[in-house]
Amino acid sequence: MIRIPGLELTDHTFTVPLDHSRDDGPAIEVFAREAVAAGRWDLALWGILTSIVAVYYYLRLVVVMYMQPESAPGPGPAGPPHRPDDATAWTAPATILVAAAGIVLIGLFPETLLQQSALSIRALLGK
């Protein structure tokens, strides 16, 4: 553990197998550094737990997409993809446009989002 005034830094390494079907198969080592306000172990625990969930989710996605044999059924539906009809053809471009506009607005005016986030956190913590 490394101590900086007001912070505690802890290094973590996780060994993750690339092939979950073989115990002796190749593996990678994932490094993470945790920085927590001194004395706030609850934040450290929350960060570790959410990181583990994220690693599981993303590695599972890679396994499903790239590490299954072609004969294995995938998670999606069998058959050709759904083709949108004229009534719903506008939804995908509209969704992309709204998402892009939101990203640009948050990039140009982050203060509003930060103020709203601070108000939400204060309300949740009862301060």
C-alpha positions in Angstrom: 0.0 0.0 0.0 1.3 3.4 -1.0 0.3 6.4 1.1 0.0 9.9 -0.2 -1.4 12.6 2.1 -5.2 12.1 2.0 -5.0 9.0 -0.3 -4.2 5.3 0.0 -3.1 3.6 -3.2 -3.3 -0.2 -3.4 -2.1 -2.3 -6.4 -4.1 -5.4 -7.4 -3.4 -8.1 -10.0 -5.9 -10.7 -11.3 -5.0 -13.7 -13.3 -7.7 -14.4 -15.9 -7.8 -17.5 -18.1 -8.2 -16.9 -21.9 -9.9 -20.4 -22.2 -12.2 -21.2 -19.4 -12.6 -24.8 -20.5 -8.9 -25.6 -19.8 -7.4 -25.0 -16.3 -3.9 -25.2 -17.7 -4.6 -23.0 -20.7 -3.1 -19.5 -21.4 -4.0 -16.7 -19.1 -3.4 -13.0 -18.8 -2.7 -10.9 -15.8 -4.8 -7.8 -15.3 -3.3 -4.9 -13.2 -5.5 -2.4 -11.3 -4.5 0.5 -9.0 -7.0 1.6 -6.4 -6.9 5.2 -5.1 -9.2 5.9 -2.1 -9.5 8.8 0.3 -7.8 7.7 3.5 -10.2 5.8 5.8 -12.9 5.3 3.2 -12.7 1.5 2.9 -16.4 1.4 1.8 -15.5 3.2 -1.4 -12.6 0.8 -2.0 -14.8 -2.2 -1.6 -17.4 -0.8 -3.9 -14.8 0.0 -6.6 -13.4 -3.5 -6.4 -16.8 -5.2 -6.6 -17.9 -3.1 -9.6 -14.6 -3.7 -11.4 -14.9 -7.5 -10.9 -18.4 -7.3 -12.4 -17.2 -5.3 -15.3 -14.3 -7.7 -16.0 -16.6 -10.7 -16.0 -19.1 -9.0 -18.3 -16.5 -7.9 -20.9 -14.6 -11.1 -20.8 -17.8 -13.1 -21.2 -18.7 -10.9 -24.3 -15.3 -11.7 -25.8 -15.7 -15.4 -25.2 -19.2 -15.5 -26.7 -18.1 -13.5 -29.8 -14.7 -14.9 -30.6 -13.9 -18.1 -28.7 -16.8 -20.4 -29.5 -16.6 -22.8 -32.4 -18.8 -21.9 -35.3 -21.0 -24.9 -34.8 -21.9 -23.7 -31.3 -25.2 -21.8 -31.1 -24.7 -18.2 -30.2 -26.7 -16.1 -27.8 -28.7 -14.4 -30.6 -31.7 -15.6 -32.5 -31.4 -18.1 -35.3 -32.2 -16.9 -38.8 -31.8 -13.7 -40.8 -31.7 -10.4 -39.0 -34.9 -8.4 -38.7 -35.3 -5.8 -41.5 -37.1 -2.6 -40.4 -40.1 -1.6 -42.3 -40.9 1.9 -43.4 -42.7 2.8 -40.1 -39.6 2.0 -38.0 -36.7 2.8 -40.4 -36.2 6.3 -38.8 -35.6 5.0 -35.3 -31.9 4.0 -35.7 -30.8 7.3 -37.3 -32.8 9.2 -34.7 -31.2 7.3 -31.8 -27.7 7.9 -33.2 -28.5 11.6 -33.7 -29.8 12.1 -30.2 -26.8 10.2 -28.7 -24.4 12.3 -30.7 -26.1 15.5 -29.7 -26.0 14.5 -26.0 -22.3 13.8 -26.2 -21.6 17.1 -27.8 -23.7 19.0 -25.3 -22.1 17.3 -22.3 -18.6 18.0 -23.8 -19.4 21.7 -24.3 -21.4 22.3 -21.1 -20.2 19.8 -18.4 -21.0 22.2 -15.5 -24.7 21.5 -15.7 -24.3 17.7 -15.5 -21.7 18.0 -12.7 -24.0 20.3 -10.7 -27.0 17.9 -11.1 -24.7 14.9 -10.2 -23.6 16.7 -7.0 -27.2 17.5 -6.1 -28.2 13.9 -6.6 -25.3 12.6 -4.5 -26.2 15.1 -1.7 -29.8 14.0 -1.8 -28.8 10.3 -1.6 -26.4 10.9 1.3 -28.9 13.1 3.1 -26.5 16.1 3.3 
